[in-house]
Amino acid sequence: MTSTREPLTERECLQLLAGARVGRLVYTAAALPAVLPMRFSFDRPGGFLLLLPGPEDVAHAVDGTIVAFEAGEIDASDGSGWTVTVLGQAVVEPMSPSAREPAQPGADLRLRAECVTGHRILPSLLASP
């Protein structure tokens, strides 16, 4: 059986993430897994900046914990694409006033990348023509 995935190098993962703007934060809330889509950007070398929307319970749940962040793209026609996962410690900081919209609660989440892995997903042999 032919594999439908090929591993990516860390450099390839970071290049793919540089072109993406939305991903999913994976964390634990009340001892259960939780996933929250959000915008992100590169921060300092080896780090990411995520904009946490209100409410504050998400900020409290992730601050100081190890979280996962995943981004990727899948082509609906043939199932090809890529996925990258970043693991690291989350640190919540008040949102910079210049980035805050009036009456828009939120915080900045800095994620230091401790482990970056990814895969290229090859076109499915079962894809429709």
C-alpha positions in Angstrom: 0.0 0.0 0.0 1.4 3.4 -1.0 1.6 6.1 1.7 -0.6 9.1 1.2 1.6 11.3 3.4 5.2 12.6 3.2 6.9 14.1 6.2 8.0 17.8 6.0 11.2 19.3 7.4 10.8 22.0 10.0 12.0 24.5 7.4 9.3 23.4 5.0 6.7 23.6 7.8 7.6 27.1 8.7 7.5 28.2 5.0 4.0 26.8 4.7 2.9 28.5 7.9 4.2 31.8 6.6 1.6 31.7 3.9 -1.3 30.8 6.2 -3.2 33.1 8.4 -5.8 30.9 10.2 -5.2 27.8 12.3 -6.6 25.9 15.2 -5.5 26.2 18.8 -5.8 22.8 20.6 -5.9 23.0 24.4 -7.5 21.5 27.5 -10.6 23.0 29.1 -12.1 21.5 32.2 -10.1 18.3 31.5 -11.6 18.0 28.0 -9.9 18.6 24.6 -11.0 21.9 23.0 -10.2 23.4 19.5 -10.5 27.1 18.7 -9.9 28.5 15.2 -8.0 31.8 15.2 -5.7 34.1 13.2 -2.0 34.0 13.8 1.3 35.5 12.7 5.0 34.8 13.2 6.4 36.6 16.3 10.0 36.4 17.3 12.2 33.7 15.8 10.7 30.4 16.8 7.5 31.8 18.0 3.9 32.7 17.0 1.5 35.3 18.0 -2.2 34.4 18.1 -5.1 36.8 18.7 -7.3 35.3 21.4 -10.8 36.4 21.3 -12.8 36.9 24.5 -14.0 35.4 26.7 -11.3 35.3 29.3 -11.9 31.6 30.1 -9.8 30.6 27.1 -6.9 32.8 28.2 -7.1 31.3 31.7 -7.2 27.8 30.3 -4.1 28.2 28.2 -1.8 30.6 30.0 1.4 28.8 31.0 0.3 25.4 29.6 1.6 23.3 26.7 -0.8 23.7 23.7 -0.9 22.5 20.1 -1.5 24.8 17.1 -2.4 23.3 13.7 -2.8 24.9 10.3 -3.1 23.4 6.9 -4.8 23.4 3.5 -6.6 20.6 1.7 -7.7 20.6 -1.9 -11.3 19.5 -2.1 -10.9 18.1 -5.6 -8.2 15.5 -4.9 -7.5 15.6 -1.2 -4.0 16.8 -1.5 -2.5 19.5 0.8 -0.5 19.9 3.9 -0.8 20.0 7.7 1.6 21.5 10.2 1.4 21.1 14.0 3.3 23.3 16.5 3.7 22.3 20.1 4.9 24.7 22.8 4.1 26.8 25.9 1.4 29.4 25.7 1.9 32.8 27.4 -1.1 35.2 27.5 -0.4 38.9 27.5 -2.8 41.8 27.4 -3.5 42.9 23.8 -1.6 45.9 22.6 -3.9 48.9 22.6 -3.0 49.7 19.0 -4.3 46.3 17.9 -7.5 46.4 19.9 -10.8 47.4 18.3 -13.1 49.5 20.4 -15.2 47.3 22.8 -13.4 44.2 21.4 -12.0 42.1 24.3 -9.1 39.9 23.7 -5.5 39.1 24.4 -2.3 38.1 22.7 -1.1 34.5 23.0 2.6 34.0 22.4 3.4 30.4 21.5 7.1 29.4 21.6 7.6 26.6 19.1 9.2 23.7 20.9 8.3 21.1 18.3 7.2 21.7 14.7 6.1 18.7 12.6 4.1 18.4 9.4 3.1 16.3 6.4 2.3 16.8 2.8 -0.8 15.0 1.9 -0.6 13.4 -1.5 -3.5 13.2 -3.9 -5.9 10.4 -3.1 -6.0 7.4 -5.4 -9.7 7.4 -4.8 -10.3 11.0 -5.8 -13.0 11.6 -8.4 -11.9 12.9 -11.8 
